[in-house]
């Protein structure tokens, strides 16, 4: 489930996994895969040797709220609107609440999820800036302080809410952790993976 994170630019924003059978994440209206995010973060950790580093990430932008859909309606099986509704028709919420765990093999559904989101989104490259001097990370139109930026990474490391099934973390998540821990500078300084 996406959680609320406090941004500098937009107040409280939603970030996180929204279907346990996919490794796709959302940041408000930006959608991207956790496997990509972990690769991008690893690259940033290795490259951010100065106080400011800029990049851009390709995402699926779903600018209209009705095209995003109704997450709670889809989870409860009564309202399947927008992209999220279509995803839950394909990968419904588990019948047993105990099975509500993030699938560590969720990247295997990527092709099917990409096909679904194409009807609702626009491909977009968003600017990404890590500014250690200001202690800020910019992800598209959203700005976060160092602590919240690290919180986004820790959320992915843990498998969000409800956490990774069997506490098994995908290889790409473990690689991100190892790379960030090997490069504890800039906005990565002091991050504490548990």
C-alpha positions as CSV (number, residue, x, y, z in Angstrom):
1,X,0.0,0.0,0.0
2,X,1.3,3.5,-0.7
3,X,2.0,5.5,2.4
4,X,2.0,9.3,3.0
5,X,5.3,11.0,2.9
6,X,5.9,14.7,3.6
7,X,7.4,16.6,0.6
8,X,8.8,20.1,0.8
9,X,7.0,21.2,-2.4
10,X,3.5,19.6,-2.2
11,X,2.9,18.7,1.4
12,X,1.8,15.1,2.0
13,X,2.2,12.9,-1.1
14,X,1.5,9.2,-1.7
15,X,4.4,6.9,-2.6
16,X,4.6,3.1,-2.7
17,X,3.5,-0.3,-4.1
18,X,-0.2,-0.6,-4.9
19,X,-0.6,-4.2,-6.0
20,X,1.3,-7.1,-4.5
21,X,1.8,-9.0,-7.8
22,X,3.7,-6.1,-9.4
23,X,6.8,-4.3,-8.5
24,X,5.4,-1.0,-9.8
25,X,5.5,2.0,-7.6
26,X,3.6,5.3,-7.7
27,X,4.6,8.7,-6.6
28,X,1.3,10.6,-6.8
29,X,0.8,10.5,-10.6
30,X,4.2,9.1,-11.6
31,X,4.4,5.3,-12.1
32,X,7.7,3.4,-12.4
33,X,9.0,0.0,-11.5
34,X,10.9,-0.7,-8.2
35,X,13.5,-2.6,-10.2
36,X,14.2,0.5,-12.2
37,X,14.2,2.7,-9.1
38,X,16.8,0.6,-7.4
39,X,19.0,0.6,-10.4
40,X,18.7,4.4,-10.7
41,X,19.4,4.9,-7.0
42,X,22.5,2.7,-7.2
43,X,23.7,4.8,-10.2
44,X,23.1,8.0,-8.2
45,X,24.9,6.6,-5.2
46,X,28.0,5.7,-7.3
47,X,28.0,9.0,-9.2
48,X,27.1,11.6,-6.6
49,X,30.7,12.7,-5.7
50,X,29.9,16.4,-5.8
51,X,27.4,18.3,-3.8
52,X,24.9,18.3,-6.6
53,X,24.0,15.7,-9.2
54,X,21.4,15.8,-11.9
55,X,19.8,13.1,-14.0
56,X,16.4,12.2,-15.5
57,X,14.3,9.1,-15.1
58,X,11.7,7.7,-17.6
59,X,8.3,7.2,-15.9
60,X,4.7,6.7,-16.9
61,X,2.8,9.9,-16.1
62,X,-0.9,9.5,-15.4
63,X,-2.0,13.1,-15.0
64,X,-5.8,12.6,-14.6
65,X,-7.0,11.3,-11.3
66,X,-9.8,9.3,-13.0
67,X,-7.2,7.5,-15.1
68,X,-5.2,6.5,-12.0
69,X,-8.3,4.8,-10.6
70,X,-9.7,4.0,-7.1
71,X,-7.2,1.9,-5.1
72,X,-9.5,1.2,-2.2
73,X,-12.5,0.4,-4.5
74,X,-10.3,-2.0,-6.5
75,X,-8.9,-3.7,-3.4
76,X,-12.4,-4.3,-2.0
77,X,-13.6,-5.5,-5.5
78,X,-16.4,-3.0,-6.1
79,X,-14.9,-0.2,-8.2
80,X,-12.5,-1.0,-11.0
81,X,-11.7,2.3,-12.6
82,X,-8.6,3.6,-14.4
83,X,-5.3,1.9,-14.5
84,X,-5.4,0.6,-11.0
85,X,-8.9,-0.9,-11.6
86,X,-7.6,-2.7,-14.7
87,X,-4.6,-4.0,-12.8
88,X,-6.8,-5.4,-10.0
89,X,-9.0,-7.1,-12.5
90,X,-5.9,-9.0,-13.7
91,X,-4.2,-9.4,-10.3
92,X,-7.0,-9.2,-7.6
93,X,-6.5,-8.6,-3.9
94,X,-5.9,-12.0,-2.2
95,X,-9.0,-13.6,-0.7
96,X,-7.0,-14.4,2.5
97,X,-5.7,-11.3,4.4
98,X,-2.7,-13.4,5.5
99,X,-1.6,-13.6,1.8
100,X,-1.4,-9.8,1.6
101,X,2.4,-9.6,1.1
102,X,4.5,-8.0,-1.6
103,X,5.6,-10.6,-4.1
104,X,9.5,-10.6,-4.3
105,X,9.1,-11.9,-7.9
106,X,6.7,-9.0,-8.9
107,X,9.0,-7.9,-11.7
108,X,7.9,-11.0,-13.6
109,X,4.5,-9.3,-14.3
110,X,6.2,-6.2,-15.8
111,X,5.3,-6.8,-19.5
112,X,1.6,-7.3,-18.6
113,X,1.6,-4.2,-16.3
114,X,3.3,-2.1,-19.0
115,X,0.6,-3.1,-21.5
116,X,-2.1,-2.0,-19.1
117,X,-0.6,1.4,-18.1
118,X,0.1,2.4,-21.7
119,X,-3.7,3.1,-22.2
120,X,-3.7,5.6,-19.3
121,X,-0.3,7.2,-19.3
122,X,2.1,9.4,-21.1
123,X,5.8,8.4,-21.2
124,X,7.8,11.2,-19.6
125,X,11.3,11.9,-18.5
126,X,11.3,13.6,-15.1
127,X,14.3,15.6,-13.7
128,X,16.1,14.1,-10.7
129,X,18.4,16.3,-8.6
130,X,20.3,15.3,-5.5
131,X,21.5,18.5,-3.8
132,X,23.6,17.6,-0.8
133,X,24.3,21.3,-0.1
134,X,20.5,22.0,0.3
135,X,19.9,18.5,1.7
136,X,17.2,18.0,-0.9
137,X,16.2,15.5,-3.5
138,X,14.0,16.5,-6.5
139,X,12.0,13.8,-8.2
140,X,10.1,15.4,-11.0
141,X,7.9,18.1,-9.5
142,X,8.3,16.8,-5.9
143,X,11.0,17.9,-3.5
144,X,12.0,16.0,-0.4
145,X,14.4,16.6,2.4
146,X,17.2,14.0,3.1
147,X,15.3,12.2,5.8
148,X,12.1,11.7,3.7
149,X,14.2,10.8,0.6
150,X,15.9,8.1,2.6
151,X,12.4,7.0,3.9
152,X,11.3,6.4,0.3
153,X,14.3,4.1,-0.2
154,X,13.7,2.3,3.2
155,X,10.1,1.7,2.2
156,X,11.2,-0.1,-1.0
157,X,13.8,-2.0,1.0
158,X,11.2,-3.3,3.4
159,X,8.6,-4.1,0.7
160,X,6.4,-1.3,1.8
161,X,3.3,-2.2,3.7
162,X,2.7,-5.2,4.0
163,X,6.5,-6.0,3.5
164,X,8.1,-8.6,1.3
165,X,6.5,-12.1,1.3
166,X,8.6,-14.3,3.6
167,X,10.9,-11.3,4.2
168,X,12.6,-12.3,0.9
169,X,14.0,-9.2,-0.8
170,X,14.5,-9.2,-4.6
171,X,18.1,-9.1,-5.9
172,X,17.7,-5.6,-7.2
173,X,16.7,-4.3,-3.8
174,X,19.7,-6.0,-2.1
175,X,22.0,-4.5,-4.8
176,X,20.6,-1.0,-4.1
177,X,21.3,-1.4,-0.4
178,X,24.8,-2.7,-0.9
179,X,25.6,0.1,-3.3
180,X,24.2,2.8,-1.1
181,X,26.0,1.5,2.0
182,X,29.3,1.4,0.0
183,X,28.7,5.1,-1.0
184,X,27.5,6.8,2.2
185,X,27.8,10.3,1.0
186,X,25.5,13.2,0.1
187,X,21.9,12.4,0.6
188,X,22.7,8.8,1.4
189,X,24.8,9.7,4.4
190,X,23.4,8.1,7.6
191,X,20.8,5.9,5.9
192,X,20.1,2.8,8.1
193,X,18.8,-0.2,6.3
194,X,17.5,-2.8,8.9
